[in-house]
Amino acid sequence: MQRFAAAAFATCGLGLAALLSASARAGEQMIPPGATAADWLTAVGTLILATVTIVLAVVAIFQDSIRGRFYRPILKVSILTKPPDCNAVPLTTPDGQHIADSFYFRLWIRNIGNATANNVEVYANELLRRRADDTLEKVAEFPPMNLSWSHIHKIYFPVIVPGMGKHCDLAHIVDPALRSHSSIREENPKLKLTVVEASLAFDLIVAPNDKGHIIGPGDYHLKISIAAANARPVAETISITLSGKWTTDEATMLRDEVGVTIRPT
Protein backbone atom coordinates (compact mmCIF):
# COMPACT_ATOMS: atom_id res chain seq x y z
CA MET A 1 0.00 0.00 0.00
CA GLN A 2 2.84 2.40 0.85
CA ARG A 3 4.58 1.60 -2.44
CA PHE A 4 1.34 2.22 -4.30
CA ALA A 5 0.83 5.53 -2.49
CA ALA A 6 4.43 6.59 -3.21
CA ALA A 7 4.04 5.73 -6.89
CA ALA A 8 0.74 7.59 -7.01
CA PHE A 9 2.28 10.67 -5.41
CA ALA A 10 5.22 10.54 -7.85
CA THR A 11 2.91 10.19 -10.83
CA CYS A 12 0.71 12.95 -9.46
CA GLY A 13 3.74 15.20 -9.01
CA LEU A 14 4.92 14.66 -12.58
CA GLY A 15 1.43 15.22 -13.90
CA LEU A 16 1.03 18.36 -11.82
CA ALA A 17 4.34 19.74 -13.06
CA ALA A 18 3.36 19.04 -16.66
CA LEU A 19 -0.03 20.68 -16.19
CA LEU A 20 1.49 23.72 -14.53
CA SER A 21 4.01 24.02 -17.36
CA ALA A 22 1.22 23.76 -19.89
CA SER A 23 -0.80 26.35 -17.96
CA ALA A 24 2.19 28.68 -17.96
CA ARG A 25 2.62 28.32 -21.72
CA ALA A 26 -1.08 28.89 -22.17
CA GLY A 27 -0.81 32.00 -20.02
CA GLU A 28 2.01 33.31 -22.21
CA GLN A 29 -0.05 32.67 -25.34
CA MET A 30 -2.96 34.58 -23.82
CA ILE A 31 -0.88 37.76 -23.65
CA PRO A 32 -0.63 39.37 -27.10
CA PRO A 33 2.20 41.74 -28.07
CA GLY A 34 1.62 45.24 -26.70
CA ALA A 35 -0.78 43.93 -24.02
CA THR A 36 -1.91 46.29 -21.33
CA ALA A 37 -1.60 45.81 -17.55
CA ALA A 38 -5.19 44.63 -17.46
CA ASP A 39 -4.38 41.90 -19.99
CA TRP A 40 -1.46 40.77 -17.82
CA LEU A 41 -3.65 40.64 -14.70
CA THR A 42 -6.30 38.62 -16.54
CA ALA A 43 -3.71 36.10 -17.76
CA VAL A 44 -2.09 35.74 -14.34
CA GLY A 45 -5.48 35.30 -12.67
CA THR A 46 -6.44 32.59 -15.16
CA LEU A 47 -3.15 30.78 -14.54
CA ILE A 48 -3.59 30.90 -10.75
CA LEU A 49 -7.16 29.63 -11.01
CA ALA A 50 -6.07 26.71 -13.21
CA THR A 51 -3.26 25.83 -10.80
CA VAL A 52 -5.53 25.90 -7.75
CA THR A 53 -8.11 23.76 -9.54
CA ILE A 54 -5.48 21.14 -10.39
CA VAL A 55 -4.11 21.06 -6.83
CA LEU A 56 -7.59 20.68 -5.34
CA ALA A 57 -8.38 17.85 -7.76
CA VAL A 58 -5.20 15.98 -6.77
CA VAL A 59 -5.94 16.43 -3.05
CA ALA A 60 -9.53 15.22 -3.51
CA ILE A 61 -8.41 12.06 -5.32
CA PHE A 62 -5.63 11.12 -2.88
CA GLN A 63 -6.96 12.62 0.35
CA ASP A 64 -7.16 9.26 2.16
CA SER A 65 -3.57 8.38 1.25
CA ILE A 66 -2.37 11.84 2.23
CA ARG A 67 -4.21 11.69 5.57
CA GLY A 68 -2.90 8.18 6.22
CA ARG A 69 0.70 9.35 5.92
CA PHE A 70 0.27 11.80 8.77
CA TYR A 71 -2.64 10.47 10.88
CA ARG A 72 -2.69 6.80 11.90
CA PRO A 73 -3.16 4.62 14.98
CA ILE A 74 -0.13 2.91 16.51
CA LEU A 75 -0.87 -0.04 18.82
CA LYS A 76 1.38 -1.03 21.73
CA VAL A 77 1.04 -3.83 24.28
CA SER A 78 2.28 -4.05 27.85
CA ILE A 79 1.66 -6.07 31.00
CA LEU A 80 2.80 -5.84 34.61
CA THR A 81 2.38 -8.80 36.94
CA LYS A 82 0.48 -6.70 39.44
CA PRO A 83 -2.86 -4.86 39.58
CA PRO A 84 -4.59 -3.63 37.54
CA ASP A 85 -3.17 -5.84 34.76
CA CYS A 86 -3.05 -8.94 36.96
CA ASN A 87 -5.08 -9.53 40.10
CA ALA A 88 -7.12 -11.95 42.19
CA VAL A 89 -10.70 -12.39 40.97
CA PRO A 90 -13.28 -14.52 42.84
CA LEU A 91 -15.42 -16.67 40.57
CA THR A 92 -19.08 -16.52 41.52
CA THR A 93 -22.48 -17.73 40.36
CA PRO A 94 -24.87 -15.22 38.73
CA ASP A 95 -26.47 -14.66 42.14
CA GLY A 96 -23.10 -13.91 43.77
CA GLN A 97 -22.28 -17.21 45.49
CA HIS A 98 -18.57 -17.93 45.69
CA ILE A 99 -17.29 -20.83 43.53
CA ALA A 100 -13.50 -20.55 43.54
CA ASP A 101 -10.58 -18.16 43.81
CA SER A 102 -8.69 -17.28 40.66
CA PHE A 103 -6.10 -14.92 39.18
CA TYR A 104 -6.56 -13.07 35.89
CA PHE A 105 -3.79 -11.78 33.63
CA ARG A 106 -4.64 -8.99 31.17
CA LEU A 107 -2.76 -7.28 28.36
CA TRP A 108 -2.94 -3.48 28.21
CA ILE A 109 -3.43 -2.43 24.57
CA ARG A 110 -2.68 1.27 23.97
CA ASN A 111 -3.10 3.53 20.97
CA ILE A 112 -0.07 5.84 20.92
CA GLY A 113 -0.85 7.17 17.45
CA ASN A 114 -2.82 10.27 16.44
CA ALA A 115 -5.88 8.59 14.88
CA THR A 116 -8.60 6.33 16.30
CA ALA A 117 -8.00 2.58 15.94
CA ASN A 118 -11.09 0.79 14.63
CA ASN A 119 -12.05 -2.86 15.32
CA VAL A 120 -8.93 -3.79 17.27
CA GLU A 121 -8.13 -7.48 17.75
CA VAL A 122 -5.47 -9.56 19.49
CA TYR A 123 -4.65 -12.91 17.91
CA ALA A 124 -2.73 -15.74 19.60
CA ASN A 125 -0.70 -17.24 16.77
CA GLU A 126 1.47 -19.88 18.39
CA LEU A 127 2.58 -21.25 21.75
CA LEU A 128 6.12 -22.49 22.39
CA ARG A 129 7.40 -24.41 25.41
CA ARG A 130 10.98 -24.38 26.69
CA ARG A 131 12.59 -27.81 26.84
CA ALA A 132 15.18 -29.01 29.34
CA ASP A 133 17.92 -28.35 26.76
CA ASP A 134 16.81 -24.67 26.67
CA THR A 135 15.38 -24.90 23.14
CA LEU A 136 11.78 -24.05 22.29
CA GLU A 137 9.27 -26.44 20.78
CA LYS A 138 5.78 -25.75 19.46
CA VAL A 139 2.85 -26.83 21.62
CA ALA A 140 0.88 -28.67 18.95
CA GLU A 141 -2.28 -28.86 21.06
CA PHE A 142 -2.60 -25.08 21.35
CA PRO A 143 -5.24 -23.74 18.92
CA PRO A 144 -4.44 -20.38 17.19
CA MET A 145 -7.33 -18.08 17.97
CA ASN A 146 -8.32 -14.56 19.02
CA LEU A 147 -8.06 -13.53 22.65
CA SER A 148 -11.12 -12.11 24.35
CA TRP A 149 -11.47 -8.43 25.31
CA SER A 150 -11.96 -7.91 29.02
CA HIS A 151 -15.54 -7.37 30.22
CA ILE A 152 -17.14 -7.39 26.74
CA HIS A 153 -15.81 -10.87 25.76
CA LYS A 154 -15.73 -10.18 22.02
CA ILE A 155 -13.17 -10.57 19.22
CA TYR A 156 -13.06 -6.89 18.26
CA PHE A 157 -12.93 -3.78 20.40
CA PRO A 158 -14.86 -1.13 18.39
CA VAL A 159 -12.58 1.90 18.93
CA ILE A 160 -9.49 2.90 20.90
CA VAL A 161 -8.94 6.64 20.63
CA PRO A 162 -5.44 8.18 20.70
CA GLY A 163 -3.86 8.23 24.14
CA MET A 164 -6.23 5.59 25.54
CA GLY A 165 -5.98 1.85 26.23
CA LYS A 166 -8.12 -1.21 26.89
CA HIS A 167 -7.53 -4.51 28.68
CA CYS A 168 -7.57 -7.79 26.79
CA ASP A 169 -7.79 -11.03 28.77
CA LEU A 170 -4.68 -13.15 28.30
CA ALA A 171 -5.15 -16.05 30.74
CA HIS A 172 -6.30 -17.07 34.20
CA ILE A 173 -5.49 -19.58 36.94
CA VAL A 174 -8.19 -21.21 39.03
CA ASP A 175 -7.76 -22.86 42.44
CA PRO A 176 -6.54 -26.32 41.31
CA ALA A 177 -8.70 -28.06 43.92
CA LEU A 178 -11.81 -26.58 42.26
CA ARG A 179 -10.99 -26.35 38.55
CA SER A 180 -13.06 -29.49 37.81
CA HIS A 181 -16.14 -27.85 39.36
CA SER A 182 -19.20 -28.17 37.12
CA SER A 183 -19.29 -24.39 36.65
CA ILE A 184 -15.59 -24.21 35.66
CA ARG A 185 -14.54 -27.46 33.93
CA GLU A 186 -10.92 -26.53 33.30
CA GLU A 187 -9.29 -29.87 33.95
CA ASN A 188 -6.92 -30.99 31.18
CA PRO A 189 -6.45 -34.74 31.77
CA LYS A 190 -3.45 -34.86 29.40
CA LEU A 191 -1.44 -32.80 31.89
CA LYS A 192 -1.93 -35.35 34.69
CA LEU A 193 -1.77 -32.68 37.38
CA THR A 194 -2.64 -33.25 41.02
CA VAL A 195 -5.27 -31.19 42.83
CA VAL A 196 -2.54 -29.01 44.32
CA GLU A 197 -0.73 -28.21 41.04
CA ALA A 198 -1.86 -25.06 39.25
CA SER A 199 -2.60 -24.93 35.53
CA LEU A 200 -3.11 -21.84 33.35
CA ALA A 201 -5.97 -21.40 30.85
CA PHE A 202 -5.66 -18.92 27.99
CA ASP A 203 -8.70 -16.70 27.47
CA LEU A 204 -9.43 -17.57 23.86
CA ILE A 205 -12.65 -16.31 22.33
CA VAL A 206 -13.88 -19.95 22.38
CA ALA A 207 -12.63 -22.60 24.82
CA PRO A 208 -11.84 -25.72 22.74
CA ASN A 209 -13.31 -29.02 23.89
CA ASP A 210 -9.92 -30.77 23.81
CA LYS A 211 -8.63 -28.34 26.49
CA GLY A 212 -5.60 -27.49 24.35
CA HIS A 213 -5.69 -23.95 25.74
CA ILE A 214 -4.80 -25.18 29.25
CA ILE A 215 -1.11 -25.59 30.10
CA GLY A 216 0.82 -26.96 33.06
CA PRO A 217 3.95 -25.72 34.87
CA GLY A 218 6.82 -24.56 32.68
CA ASP A 219 8.29 -21.68 30.65
CA TYR A 220 6.38 -20.61 27.55
CA HIS A 221 6.46 -18.07 24.72
CA LEU A 222 3.14 -16.96 23.25
CA LYS A 223 3.36 -15.22 19.88
CA ILE A 224 0.55 -12.71 19.31
CA SER A 225 -0.49 -10.18 16.68
CA ILE A 226 -2.31 -6.92 17.47
CA ALA A 227 -4.14 -5.29 14.59
CA ALA A 228 -6.98 -2.96 13.64
CA ALA A 229 -9.04 -2.30 10.54
CA ASN A 230 -6.89 0.76 9.91
CA ALA A 231 -3.57 -0.36 11.43
CA ARG A 232 -0.98 -2.88 10.36
CA PRO A 233 -0.50 -5.98 12.58
CA VAL A 234 2.11 -5.67 15.33
CA ALA A 235 3.88 -8.91 16.30
CA GLU A 236 4.86 -9.46 19.94
CA THR A 237 6.06 -12.38 22.07
CA ILE A 238 4.84 -12.88 25.63
CA SER A 239 7.02 -14.82 28.07
CA ILE A 240 5.07 -16.83 30.65
CA THR A 241 6.55 -18.71 33.61
CA LEU A 242 4.29 -20.94 35.71
CA SER A 243 5.70 -22.65 38.79
CA GLY A 244 2.64 -24.84 39.37
CA LYS A 245 2.31 -23.76 42.99
CA TRP A 246 -0.94 -22.27 44.28
CA THR A 247 -1.69 -19.73 46.96
CA THR A 248 -4.61 -17.41 47.53
CA ASP A 249 -2.25 -14.62 48.58
CA GLU A 250 -2.20 -12.18 45.67
CA ALA A 251 1.22 -10.65 46.39
CA THR A 252 2.92 -14.04 46.73
CA MET A 253 1.22 -15.56 43.67
CA LEU A 254 2.08 -12.66 41.38
CA ARG A 255 5.61 -12.27 42.70
CA ASP A 256 6.82 -15.85 43.12
CA GLU A 257 4.60 -18.30 41.22
CA VAL A 258 3.69 -16.62 37.90
CA GLY A 259 5.69 -14.34 35.63
CA VAL A 260 4.35 -12.61 32.51
CA THR A 261 6.43 -10.17 30.46
CA ILE A 262 6.63 -8.80 26.92
CA ARG A 263 9.88 -9.93 25.32
CA PRO A 264 12.01 -7.23 23.66
CA THR A 265 11.69 -7.21 19.87
Secondary structure, 3 states (H helix, E strand, C coil): CHHHHHHHHHHHHHHHHHHHHHHHHHHHHHCCCCCCHHHHHHHHHHHHHHHHHHHHHHHHHCHHHHHHHHCCCCEEEECCCCCCCEEECCEECCCCCEEECEEEEEEEEEECCCCCEEEEEEEEEEEEEECCCCCEEECCCCCCEEEEECCCCCCCEEEECCCCEEEEEEEEEECCCCCCCCCCCCCCHHHCCCCCCCCEEECECCCCCCCCCEECCEEEEEEEEEEECCEEEEEEEEEEEECCCCCCCHHHHHHHHEEEEECCC
